[in-house]
Structures are given as C-alpha cells and as structure tokens.
C-alpha cells in the first residue's frame, strides 16, 4: 500500500538518480552511504507504482460495494497517476540518455 512517506521515498530515489555527484567514481563493489544503485532504485519505484495501482483497484472495488468514500478513491487514483507519471519520466530520460550515447562518435 502506498503512503505519502512511500511516495516521498520514491521521489527521493528518483532525485538521487539525477544527482550530478552520482557519476563520481566509487570504490568497486561499494555503494556510497548505503544508497541503492540504479537497478535497486528502479525496482523500488516500479514496486511503488504497482502497489499504488493495487490500492486504487481495491478502493474502486470497495466504492462499488458501497464500503468506501469517494475521496479515498480519488486520492488513490491520483497517487497512482503521479507514480506512473514519475516512472514514465524516468523511462523517457533513460531512453534519451541511451540515444545520446549511441550518437556519440567512436
């Protein structure tokens, strides 16, 4: 289940990916300060998006059964939308970076 603190953590992970100091060399086999590497951050972000989607689905089903508040459903759907938008933005930036690398002369 996605919470505001979970969303904040996902955004912090995404912000850490765009940190200009992240490109500085680090000792092999170590990640500075216990920070997750790119694959771990991406996996966590994808998990957060999936959990947000499940939460909105459960809220929508509960609303259809008459057991949920409309505000809760709208909030869950909005959280899912924000999480998906953030993940799509990261995906687009990764693709753009790959294309830039492929255009570099050898």
Secondary structure, 3 states (H helix, E strand, C coil): CCCHHHHHHHHHHHHHHCCHHHHCCCCCCCCHHHCCCHHHHHHHHHHHHHHHHHHHHHHHHHHHCCCCCHHHHHHHHHHHHHHHHHHHHHHHHHHHHHHHHHHCCC
